[in-house]
Amino acid sequence: MLPTYLDGDWLIFAPAGSSERLLGKVVVVERESYPGILLIKRVTHIDLLPNGAHQFWVEGDNRDASTDSRHWGAISRSEIRGRIVLRYKRSHRSQQ
């Protein structure tokens, strides 16, 4: 999620809340096809399906280096584990 978050940043996430309020938010995604691997993505579009369920289009902020809905397609609500609520920005002087 460069440049929004940097290597070494600590992120805290909380339950995502209502689906409609996730548009534009940064969320934690765990793909059903890759259990145990958490990804950080931004919700860029939400579709309401005829059955009342939502589908989410998520993208990384670094479009050139991100694997996201442009590769997988939309994801289900069950794959969103939470939304980022706090970032602890560690010193990045040693990384420069």
N, CA, C and O atoms as a GROMACS GRO file, in nm:
protein
  384
    1MET      N    1   0.082  -0.121   0.000
    1MET     CA    2   0.000   0.000   0.000
    1MET      C    3   0.086   0.126   0.000
    1MET      O    4   0.044   0.231   0.048
    2LEU      N    5   0.206   0.115  -0.053
    2LEU     CA    6   0.286   0.235  -0.071
    2LEU      C    7   0.209   0.332  -0.161
    2LEU      O    8   0.143   0.284  -0.253
    3PRO      N    9   0.213   0.457  -0.143
    3PRO     CA   10   0.288   0.532  -0.043
    3PRO      C   11   0.210   0.557   0.086
    3PRO      O   12   0.263   0.621   0.177
    4THR      N   13   0.087   0.507   0.096
    4THR     CA   14   0.005   0.532   0.215
    4THR      C   15   0.066   0.473   0.340
    4THR      O   16   0.076   0.540   0.443
    5TYR      N   17   0.108   0.347   0.332
    5TYR     CA   18   0.170   0.278   0.445
    5TYR      C   19   0.308   0.232   0.402
    5TYR      O   20   0.328   0.193   0.287
    6LEU      N   21   0.402   0.236   0.496
    6LEU     CA   22   0.540   0.198   0.466
    6LEU      C   23   0.577   0.071   0.540
    6LEU      O   24   0.516   0.038   0.642
    7ASP      N   25   0.676  -0.002   0.488
    7ASP     CA   26   0.726  -0.118   0.559
    7ASP      C   27   0.765  -0.077   0.701
    7ASP      O   28   0.831   0.025   0.721
    8GLY      N   29   0.724  -0.156   0.797
    8GLY     CA   30   0.755  -0.125   0.937
    8GLY      C   31   0.643  -0.054   1.010
    8GLY      O   32   0.643  -0.052   1.133
    9ASP      N   33   0.547   0.005   0.938
    9ASP     CA   34   0.431   0.067   1.005
    9ASP      C   35   0.352  -0.043   1.074
    9ASP      O   36   0.338  -0.154   1.022
   10TRP      N   37   0.301  -0.013   1.192
   10TRP     CA   38   0.212  -0.105   1.262
   10TRP      C   39   0.070  -0.057   1.239
   10TRP      O   40   0.041   0.062   1.256
   11LEU      N   41  -0.017  -0.148   1.201
   11LEU     CA   42  -0.156  -0.113   1.171
   11LEU      C   43  -0.249  -0.187   1.266
   11LEU      O   44  -0.229  -0.305   1.294
   12ILE      N   45  -0.350  -0.117   1.313
   12ILE     CA   46  -0.453  -0.179   1.396
   12ILE      C   47  -0.582  -0.174   1.318
   12ILE      O   48  -0.620  -0.071   1.262
   13PHE      N   49  -0.651  -0.288   1.315
   13PHE     CA   50  -0.779  -0.290   1.245
   13PHE      C   51  -0.889  -0.336   1.339
   13PHE      O   52  -0.865  -0.406   1.437
   14ALA      N   53  -1.009  -0.295   1.305
   14ALA     CA   54  -1.128  -0.324   1.385
   14ALA      C   55  -1.234  -0.383   1.292
   14ALA      O   56  -1.217  -0.379   1.170
   15PRO      N   57  -1.341  -0.437   1.348
   15PRO     CA   58  -1.448  -0.487   1.261
   15PRO      C   59  -1.488  -0.381   1.158
   15PRO      O   60  -1.490  -0.262   1.188
   16ALA      N   61  -1.521  -0.427   1.040
   16ALA     CA   62  -1.543  -0.336   0.928
   16ALA      C   63  -1.670  -0.253   0.940
   16ALA      O   64  -1.677  -0.145   0.882
   17GLY      N   65  -1.771  -0.298   1.012
   17GLY     CA   66  -1.895  -0.223   1.021
   17GLY      C   67  -1.980  -0.244   0.898
   17GLY      O   68  -1.965  -0.344   0.827
   18SER      N   69  -2.070  -0.151   0.872
   18SER     CA   70  -2.164  -0.169   0.762
   18SER      C   71  -2.094  -0.161   0.627
   18SER      O   72  -1.998  -0.085   0.609
   19SER      N   73  -2.142  -0.239   0.534
   19SER     CA   74  -2.081  -0.246   0.400
   19SER      C   75  -2.080  -0.112   0.329
   19SER      O   76  -1.982  -0.077   0.263
   20GLU      N   77  -2.187  -0.036   0.342
   20GLU     CA   78  -2.199   0.091   0.271
   20GLU      C   79  -2.093   0.192   0.315
   20GLU      O   80  -2.055   0.279   0.237
   21ARG      N   81  -2.047   0.183   0.437
   21ARG     CA   82  -1.950   0.279   0.488
   21ARG      C   83  -1.805   0.245   0.456
   21ARG      O   84  -1.714   0.316   0.497
   22LEU      N   85  -1.783   0.137   0.383
   22LEU     CA   86  -1.646   0.095   0.351
   22LEU      C   87  -1.590   0.162   0.226
   22LEU      O   88  -1.469   0.155   0.203
   23LEU      N   89  -1.672   0.226   0.146
   23LEU     CA   90  -1.624   0.289   0.024
   23LEU      C   91  -1.515   0.392   0.056
   23LEU      O   92  -1.537   0.483   0.135
   24GLY      N   93  -1.398   0.376  -0.005
   24GLY     CA   94  -1.286   0.465   0.016
   24GLY      C   95  -1.199   0.429   0.136
   24GLY      O   96  -1.093   0.489   0.155
   25LYS      N   97  -1.241   0.334   0.215
   25LYS     CA   98  -1.167   0.294   0.336
   25LYS      C   99  -1.061   0.190   0.302
   25LYS      O  100  -1.073   0.117   0.204
   26VAL      N  101  -0.957   0.185   0.385
   26VAL     CA  102  -0.854   0.083   0.373
   26VAL      C  103  -0.896  -0.034   0.461
   26VAL      O  104  -0.925  -0.017   0.580
   27VAL      N  105  -0.897  -0.153   0.401
   27VAL     CA  106  -0.945  -0.272   0.471
   27VAL      C  107  -0.839  -0.382   0.471
   27VAL      O  108  -0.744  -0.380   0.392
   28VAL      N  109  -0.857  -0.476   0.562
   28VAL     CA  110  -0.774  -0.596   0.568
   28VAL      C  111  -0.852  -0.707   0.498
   28VAL      O  112  -0.967  -0.736   0.532
   29VAL      N  113  -0.789  -0.768   0.398
   29VAL     CA  114  -0.853  -0.871   0.318
   29VAL      C  115  -0.780  -1.003   0.340
   29VAL      O  116  -0.657  -1.008   0.342
   30GLU      N  117  -0.858  -1.109   0.358
   30GLU     CA  118  -0.804  -1.245   0.359
   30GLU      C  119  -0.880  -1.324   0.253
   30GLU      O  120  -0.995  -1.361   0.273
   31ARG      N  121  -0.814  -1.347   0.141
   31ARG     CA  122  -0.878  -1.419   0.031
   31ARG      C  123  -0.908  -1.562   0.072
   31ARG      O  124  -0.826  -1.626   0.138
   32GLU      N  125  -1.023  -1.613   0.033
   32GLU     CA  126  -1.060  -1.751   0.064
   32GLU      C  127  -0.961  -1.849   0.001
   32GLU      O  128  -0.938  -1.957   0.055
   33SER      N  129  -0.904  -1.812  -0.111
   33SER     CA  130  -0.808  -1.899  -0.180
   33SER      C  131  -0.668  -1.893  -0.119
   33SER      O  132  -0.582  -1.974  -0.155
   34TYR      N  133  -0.644  -1.798  -0.028
   34TYR     CA  134  -0.513  -1.786   0.039
   34TYR      C  135  -0.533  -1.764   0.189
   34TYR      O  136  -0.500  -1.657   0.240
   35PRO      N  137  -0.587  -1.863   0.260
   35PRO     CA  138  -0.613  -1.844   0.403
   35PRO      C  139  -0.484  -1.816   0.481
   35PRO      O  140  -0.380  -1.874   0.454
   36GLY      N  141  -0.496  -1.725   0.577
   36GLY     CA  142  -0.382  -1.691   0.663
   36GLY      C  143  -0.296  -1.578   0.611
   36GLY      O  144  -0.208  -1.530   0.683
   37ILE      N  145  -0.320  -1.533   0.489
   37ILE     CA  146  -0.242  -1.422   0.432
   37ILE      C  147  -0.332  -1.299   0.432
   37ILE      O  148  -0.436  -1.297   0.367
   38LEU      N  149  -0.289  -1.196   0.505
   38LEU     CA  150  -0.367  -1.073   0.515
   38LEU      C  151  -0.310  -0.968   0.420
   38LEU      O  152  -0.189  -0.948   0.413
   39LEU      N  153  -0.399  -0.902   0.348
   39LEU     CA  154  -0.361  -0.799   0.252
   39LEU      C  155  -0.428  -0.668   0.291
   39LEU      O  156  -0.536  -0.669   0.350
   40ILE      N  157  -0.365  -0.558   0.259
   40ILE     CA  158  -0.419  -0.426   0.286
   40ILE      C  159  -0.459  -0.365   0.151
   40ILE      O  160  -0.375  -0.351   0.062
   41LYS      N  161  -0.587  -0.330   0.137
   41LYS     CA  162  -0.638  -0.276   0.012
   41LYS      C  163  -0.741  -0.167   0.040
   41LYS      O  164  -0.796  -0.160   0.150
   42ARG      N  165  -0.766  -0.082  -0.058
   42ARG     CA  166  -0.866   0.024  -0.045
   42ARG      C  167  -0.991  -0.016  -0.125
   42ARG      O  168  -0.981  -0.062  -0.238
   43VAL      N  169  -1.108   0.002  -0.064
   43VAL     CA  170  -1.235  -0.027  -0.131
   43VAL      C  171  -1.263   0.088  -0.227
   43VAL      O  172  -1.280   0.202  -0.184
   44THR      N  173  -1.269   0.057  -0.357
   44THR     CA  174  -1.290   0.163  -0.456
   44THR      C  175  -1.429   0.158  -0.519
   44THR      O  176  -1.472   0.254  -0.582
   45HIS      N  177  -1.499   0.046  -0.500
   45HIS     CA  178  -1.633   0.034  -0.559
   45HIS      C  179  -1.710  -0.075  -0.485
   45HIS      O  180  -1.653  -0.177  -0.448
   46ILE      N  181  -1.839  -0.052  -0.465
   46ILE     CA  182  -1.926  -0.152  -0.401
   46ILE      C  183  -2.047  -0.174  -0.491
   46ILE      O  184  -2.114  -0.079  -0.532
   47ASP      N  185  -2.074  -0.300  -0.522
   47ASP     CA  186  -2.191  -0.336  -0.601
   47ASP      C  187  -2.291  -0.409  -0.514
   47ASP      O  188  -2.254  -0.494  -0.433
   48LEU      N  189  -2.418  -0.376  -0.529
   48LEU     CA  190  -2.526  -0.447  -0.462
   48LEU      C  191  -2.582  -0.550  -0.558
   48LEU      O  192  -2.629  -0.515  -0.667
   49LEU      N  193  -2.578  -0.675  -0.518
   49LEU     CA  194  -2.627  -0.784  -0.602
   49LEU      C  195  -2.778  -0.798  -0.586
   49LEU      O  196  -2.834  -0.752  -0.487
   50PRO      N  197  -2.845  -0.861  -0.683
   50PRO     CA  198  -2.990  -0.879  -0.674
   50PRO      C  199  -3.036  -0.949  -0.546
   50PRO      O  200  -3.148  -0.926  -0.499
   51ASN      N  201  -2.951  -1.036  -0.489
   51ASN     CA  202  -2.989  -1.107  -0.367
   51ASN      C  203  -2.966  -1.023  -0.240
   51ASN      O  204  -2.987  -1.072  -0.129
   52GLY      N  205  -2.923  -0.900  -0.256
   52GLY     CA  206  -2.901  -0.810  -0.143
   52GLY      C  207  -2.760  -0.812  -0.087
   52GLY      O  208  -2.727  -0.731  -0.001
   53ALA      N  209  -2.676  -0.904  -0.135
   53ALA     CA  210  -2.536  -0.910  -0.091
   53ALA      C  211  -2.453  -0.802  -0.162
   53ALA      O  212  -2.493  -0.750  -0.266
   54HIS      N  213  -2.339  -0.771  -0.103
   54HIS     CA  214  -2.249  -0.672  -0.163
   54HIS      C  215  -2.125  -0.742  -0.218
   54HIS      O  216  -2.080  -0.844  -0.165
   55GLN      N  217  -2.072  -0.687  -0.325
   55GLN     CA  218  -1.942  -0.726  -0.377
   55GLN      C  219  -1.854  -0.602  -0.372
   55GLN      O  220  -1.900  -0.491  -0.397
   56PHE      N  221  -1.726  -0.623  -0.340
   56PHE     CA  222  -1.634  -0.512  -0.319
   56PHE      C  223  -1.520  -0.518  -0.418
   56PHE      O  224  -1.459  -0.624  -0.440
   57TRP      N  225  -1.491  -0.404  -0.479
   57TRP     CA  226  -1.375  -0.389  -0.566
   57TRP      C  227  -1.268  -0.322  -0.482
   57TRP      O  228  -1.286  -0.211  -0.433
   58VAL      N  229  -1.154  -0.391  -0.464
   58VAL     CA  230  -1.046  -0.339  -0.380
   58VAL      C  231  -0.919  -0.325  -0.463
   58VAL      O  232  -0.890  -0.409  -0.548
   59GLU      N  233  -0.845  -0.219  -0.436
   59GLU     CA  234  -0.720  -0.195  -0.508
   59GLU      C  235  -0.613  -0.145  -0.411
   59GLU      O  236  -0.644  -0.082  -0.310
   60GLY      N  237  -0.489  -0.175  -0.444
   60GLY     CA  238  -0.377  -0.120  -0.370
   60GLY      C  239  -0.349   0.021  -0.417
   60GLY      O  240  -0.382   0.056  -0.531
   61ASP      N  241  -0.290   0.104  -0.331
   61ASP     CA  242  -0.259   0.242  -0.368
   61ASP      C  243  -0.146   0.252  -0.470
   61ASP      O  244  -0.138   0.350  -0.544
   62ASN      N  245  -0.058   0.152  -0.474
   62ASN     CA  246   0.051   0.150  -0.570
   62ASN      C  247   0.007   0.061  -0.687
   62ASN      O  248   0.038  -0.058  -0.690
   63ARG      N  249  -0.065   0.119  -0.780
   63ARG     CA  250  -0.128   0.042  -0.888
   63ARG      C  251  -0.030  -0.044  -0.968
   63ARG      O  252  -0.065  -0.154  -1.010
   64ASP      N  253   0.091   0.005  -0.989
   64ASP     CA  254   0.187  -0.069  -1.071
   64ASP      C  255   0.240  -0.195  -1.002
   64ASP      O  256   0.286  -0.287  -1.070
   65ALA      N  257   0.234  -0.201  -0.869
   65ALA     CA  258   0.292  -0.314  -0.797
   65ALA      C  259   0.188  -0.392  -0.716
   65ALA      O  260   0.226  -0.476  -0.634
   66SER      N  261   0.061  -0.366  -0.738
   66SER     CA  262  -0.043  -0.426  -0.654
   66SER      C  263  -0.115  -0.540  -0.725
   66SER      O  264  -0.148  -0.531  -0.844
   67THR      N  265  -0.140  -0.647  -0.651
   67THR     CA  266  -0.229  -0.754  -0.696
   67THR      C  267  -0.360  -0.733  -0.622
   67THR      O  268  -0.362  -0.736  -0.499
   68ASP      N  269  -0.467  -0.714  -0.695
   68ASP     CA  270  -0.593  -0.675  -0.632
   68ASP      C  271  -0.710  -0.714  -0.722
   68ASP      O  272  -0.697  -0.804  -0.804
   69SER      N  273  -0.823  -0.647  -0.707
   69SER     CA  274  -0.943  -0.683  -0.784
   69SER      C  275  -0.922  -0.672  -0.934
   69SER      O  276  -0.997  -0.734  -1.010
   70ARG      N  277  -0.825  -0.597  -0.978
   70ARG     CA  278  -0.796  -0.592  -1.122
   70ARG      C  279  -0.748  -0.728  -1.171
   70ARG      O  280  -0.756  -0.757  -1.291
   71HIS      N  281  -0.697  -0.811  -1.079
   71HIS     CA  282  -0.652  -0.947  -1.113
   71HIS      C  283  -0.756  -1.052  -1.073
   71HIS      O  284  -0.780  -1.146  -1.149
   72TRP      N  285  -0.818  -1.037  -0.955
   72TRP     CA  286  -0.910  -1.139  -0.903
   72TRP      C  287  -1.055  -1.112  -0.934
   72TRP      O  288  -1.136  -1.205  -0.936
   73GLY      N  289  -1.091  -0.988  -0.959
   73GLY     CA  290  -1.231  -0.950  -0.968
   73GLY      C  291  -1.280  -0.905  -0.830
   73GLY      O  292  -1.202  -0.892  -0.736
   74ALA      N  293  -1.409  -0.881  -0.820
   74ALA     CA  294  -1.467  -0.834  -0.694
   74ALA      C  295  -1.458  -0.944  -0.588
   74ALA      O  296  -1.453  -1.063  -0.620
   75ILE      N  297  -1.456  -0.901  -0.460
   75ILE     CA  298  -1.450  -0.996  -0.349
   75ILE      C  299  -1.579  -0.988  -0.268
   75ILE      O  300  -1.653  -0.890  -0.276
   76SER      N  301  -1.603  -1.092  -0.191
   76SER     CA  302  -1.723  -1.095  -0.107
   76SER      C  303  -1.696  -1.027   0.027
   76SER      O  304  -1.580  -1.006   0.065
   77ARG      N  305  -1.802  -0.993   0.097
   77ARG     CA  306  -1.792  -0.930   0.229
   77ARG      C  307  -1.719  -1.022   0.327
   77ARG      O  308  -1.650  -0.974   0.417
   78SER      N  309  -1.735  -1.152   0.311
   78SER     CA  310  -1.672  -1.247   0.404
   78SER      C  311  -1.520  -1.245   0.396
   78SER      O  312  -1.453  -1.292   0.488
   79GLU      N  313  -1.464  -1.191   0.288
   79GLU     CA  314  -1.318  -1.184   0.274
   79GLU      C  315  -1.260  -1.057   0.338
   79GLU      O  316  -1.138  -1.043   0.347
   80ILE      N  317  -1.344  -0.966   0.381
   80ILE     CA  318  -1.297  -0.844   0.448
   80ILE      C  319  -1.296  -0.870   0.598
   80ILE      O  320  -1.402  -0.891   0.658
   81ARG      N  321  -1.178  -0.869   0.657
   81ARG     CA  322  -1.162  -0.900   0.799
   81ARG      C  323  -1.182  -0.778   0.889
   81ARG      O  324  -1.216  -0.792   1.006
   82GLY      N  325  -1.159  -0.659   0.835
   82GLY     CA  326  -1.175  -0.537   0.914
   82GLY      C  327  -1.126  -0.417   0.836
   82GLY      O  328  -1.084  -0.428   0.721
   83ARG      N  329  -1.131  -0.301   0.901
   83ARG     CA  330  -1.081  -0.179   0.839
   83ARG      C  331  -0.972  -0.120   0.927
   83ARG      O  332  -0.974  -0.135   1.049
   84ILE      N  333  -0.877  -0.055   0.864
   84ILE     CA  334  -0.766   0.005   0.938
   84ILE      C  335  -0.819   0.124   1.016
   84ILE      O  336  -0.886   0.211   0.960
   85VAL      N  337  -0.790   0.128   1.146
   85VAL     CA  338  -0.836   0.238   1.230
   85VAL      C  339  -0.721   0.318   1.289
   85VAL      O  340  -0.741   0.431   1.334
   86LEU      N  341  -0.600   0.260   1.290
   86LEU     CA  342  -0.487   0.331   1.350
   86LEU      C  343  -0.357   0.284   1.286
   86LEU      O  344  -0.338   0.166   1.257
   87ARG      N  345  -0.269   0.379   1.265
   87ARG     CA  346  -0.135   0.347   1.214
   87ARG      C  347  -0.034   0.403   1.311
   87ARG      O  348  -0.039   0.521   1.346
   88TYR      N  349   0.059   0.318   1.354
   88TYR     CA  350   0.173   0.363   1.433
   88TYR      C  351   0.288   0.372   1.336
   88TYR      O  352   0.339   0.271   1.286
   89LYS      N  353   0.330   0.495   1.309
   89LYS     CA  354   0.434   0.521   1.210
   89LYS      C  355   0.570   0.511   1.277
   89LYS      O  356   0.611   0.602   1.348
   90ARG      N  357   0.637   0.401   1.255
   90ARG     CA  358   0.770   0.382   1.314
   90ARG      C  359   0.871   0.468   1.240
   90ARG      O  360   0.847   0.511   1.127
   91SER      N  361   0.982   0.492   1.302
   91SER     CA  362   1.088   0.570   1.239
   91SER      C  363   1.140   0.495   1.116
   91SER      O  364   1.170   0.376   1.123
   92HIS      N  365   1.149   0.566   1.006
   92HIS     CA  366   1.196   0.504   0.882
   92HIS      C  367   1.335   0.553   0.842
   92HIS      O  368   1.379   0.532   0.729
   93ARG      N  369   1.404   0.618   0.936
   93ARG     CA  370   1.537   0.670   0.904
   93ARG      C  371   1.634   0.560   0.865
   93ARG      O  372   1.718   0.580   0.777
   94SER      N  373   1.624   0.443   0.929
   94SER     CA  374   1.718   0.334   0.898
   94SER      C  375   1.692   0.272   0.761
   94SER      O  376   1.777   0.201   0.708
   95GLN      N  377   1.574   0.297   0.703
   95GLN     CA  378   1.541   0.240   0.574
   95GLN      C  379   1.579   0.332   0.458
   95GLN      O  380   1.568   0.292   0.342
   96GLN      N  381   1.624   0.452   0.486
   96GLN     CA  382   1.656   0.547   0.378
   96GLN      C  383   1.800   0.537   0.338
   96GLN      O  384   1.845   0.609   0.249
   0.00000   0.00000   0.00000
